[in-house]
Amino acid sequence: MNCKRCHHTNEAHVSSDESKSLMRAGKCNIPSCTCKQYLDPIQEIDEDLM
């Protein structure tokens, strides 16, 4: 998935913890990108998935 803020893939963002959760992904590793936090493009998560 791509970040809603900078449109780079989630793999380009630093993971904040060992679980590799997208909700805790940090800043973008692309040198020219100033995005500080991965923003999930999915606005609503289906209750069945939780």
C-alpha positions in Angstrom: 0.0 0.0 0.0 1.1 3.6 -0.5 1.1 6.3 2.1 -1.8 8.8 1.7 0.5 11.7 2.6 3.6 11.1 0.4 2.4 8.2 -1.9 5.5 6.1 -1.3 5.0 2.4 -0.5 4.7 1.3 3.1 8.1 -0.5 2.6 9.8 2.9 2.2 8.7 3.9 5.7 10.6 3.0 8.9 8.9 0.5 11.2 8.7 1.7 14.8 8.5 -1.7 16.4 9.2 -5.4 15.8 5.6 -6.2 14.8 5.8 -4.5 11.4 2.4 -2.9 12.0 1.5 -0.3 9.4 -0.2 1.7 12.1 3.2 2.3 13.7 5.3 3.0 10.7 7.4 6.1 10.9 9.1 8.5 8.6 9.7 7.8 4.9 13.3 6.6 4.0 13.2 8.2 0.5 16.0 10.9 0.7 14.0 13.7 -0.8 10.8 13.0 1.1 9.8 15.0 4.1 7.0 12.7 5.3 7.4 12.1 9.0 4.7 9.4 9.5 3.0 6.8 7.3 -0.7 7.6 6.8 -2.8 4.6 5.9 -5.0 5.3 2.9 -7.8 3.1 4.3 -10.1 5.5 6.2 -12.4 2.8 7.6 -11.5 -0.7 8.6 -14.2 -3.3 8.2 -15.3 -4.5 11.6 -15.0 -8.1 10.4 -11.3 -7.7 10.0 -10.7 -6.5 13.6 
